[in-house]
Amino acid sequence: MPKTIYIETPSVFSFKATIYSHGWCELRPFEIDEVNWRLSYVFSGSKPGALTPAVISEENGRIRIDLANSAIDPATIERTTRHLLRLDDDLEHFYQTIDGHAGLDWVSQKAAGRLLRSATVYEDVVKTICTTNCSWGLTKIMVANLVEKLGTPAGGGKNAFPTPAAMAAVDEAFYRTEIKAGYRSPYFVELAQAVDTGDLEPEAWLHSELSTADLKKKMKRVKGVGDYAAE
């Protein structure tokens, strides 16, 4: 059954500035409604097939999440939403750093600075590789193809972002012909297989104890991830 969850936000937070912080809101399974300022996404649970299309919005200073079903427990939905919107990020030091810099006053004034991200590092890595050496239009086509052709149906015409296993199950030719990934095709095969087998754990990058420089070097070992993508 449909369900609605509410999450309190930090005292300094802008829902609009966060969901519209960069182009991620246009990459499936995200969908942006710029008229009503609502963000759609498909949540994935820990159990296979546990998927929930949802609409995220702001209501009376709180985050409102309207779920299409109850396949995923509320704690997981809240944890994932906090990750997507970076609700637990402390921006005080960031605001102090840019204080007085010409042209950046608007950032703190509008409570901006949080960047929308996907539910997993894996999803963000794949999407970032889709942004390299091409137009934004082609990026959107590649990501849409990935979701439509390899993502698990979640109901209501929505698909989740494909799992590493789903992406590892197809070959380079599929990525070239069906996804239109071009030179990225072998990179996607190798990345998906490495993550699916556990040889690569990009989620661990979130809490790595490595220095920024060393972590960047580690990320760049992934084919398709250069300086731009790692940063």
Summary of the structure (lengths in Angstrom):
residues: 231
radius of gyration: 18.0
end to end distance: 40.8
largest distance: 52.1
contacts: 674
relative contact order: 0.13
helix: 45%
strand: 16%
